Amino acid sequence: MTATTYGRRPRANRYLADSLSTASPATLLVMLYDRLVLDLQRAEQAQRDGDRETAHVNLVHAQDIIRELLSSLEVEKWEGGSGLRALYTWLLQELSSANVAGDAERTAACRTTTVEPLAEAWRQAALEHLSSTPATGHGVA
């Protein structure tokens, strides 16, 4: 199963595909971060419940999202690029360790101290960008 078909019926997949194909880069980034937060919440709860399989599935999906963010990061385009790359690399290591250890506290810490603040920062940046972009185009995030 792919990330877009995971657990969804065909009609929902069509809606999701249409939403993704028409979303601006800024909106896509916010959507990725929203899903990353959700994956970490689910993984943390599963770890607390002793459900290693569900925790693993959600942590692996979270790591896939981070890898996608990392692969699309154009480090040379902005001053903070190398720092964000290092942060993504650290998150991958932390979440892998949290998965192996079944450590809900480590998963929670990644979510609350790193991912949620980043998600909010990107959401604010996207809102500012979208409000300054003419209605006829999506612009580039």
C-alpha positions, -999 to 999 in steps of 0.1 A, spaced: 0 0 0 11 35 -7 8 65 16 -21 78 -4 -40 44 -3 -32 33 32 -65 25 48 -87 45 24 -115 34 0 -112 42 -37 -136 72 -36 -116 87 -7 -84 81 -27 -98 100 -57 -107 130 -35 -73 129 -18 -55 127 -52 -75 156 -65 -67 176 -34 -30 169 -36 -28 177 -73 -44 211 -69 -27 221 -36 0 248 -36 35 238 -23 28 257 9 -4 238 15 13 205 7 39 212 33 13 220 60 -5 188 51 26 168 55 33 183 89 -3 178 100 0 141 91 34 139 108 19 152 141 -10 128 138 14 98 132 34 107 162 3 111 184 -9 77 173 25 61 178 28 76 213 -6 63 223 1 29 209 34 27 227 16 37 260 -10 9 253 17 -16 246 6 -20 209 41 -23 193 27 -31 158 5 1 156 33 22 171 58 8 145 34 14 115 29 50 126 66 57 134 77 43 101 51 65 83 63 95 102 99 87 92 87 84 56 73 119 58 105 132 73 125 116 45 102 132 20 107 166 37 145 160 37 147 149 1 127 180 -11 147 204 11 168 228 -10 195 236 15 213 261 -6 182 282 -12 180 297 23 201 304 53 184 279 76 185 250 52 215 232 67 201 235 102 167 221 91 185 192 73 204 184 105 171 186 125 154 162 101 183 138 103 182 139 141 145 133 141 149 102 119 174 88 145 153 97 175 121 82 160 140 50 150 154 47 186 119 54 201 105 27 178 131 1 188 128 9 225 90 13 225 97 46 242 65 67 243 83 95 262 109 99 234 82 99 208 62 125 227 93 147 231 99 146 194 64 156 188 60 183 214 94 200 214 103 197 177 75 187 153 46 207 166 66 239 168 79 234 133 44 226 121 31 258 135 59 278 121 53 264 86 16 269 89 22 306 98 46 310 69 22 293 45 -6 316 56 16 346 51 27 334 17 -8 325 5 -22 358 16 5 376 -4 0 354 -35 -25 365 -62 -56 344 -64 -49 333 -100 -18 313 -90 -4 291 -63 30 307 -61 60 287 -49 67 279 -13 
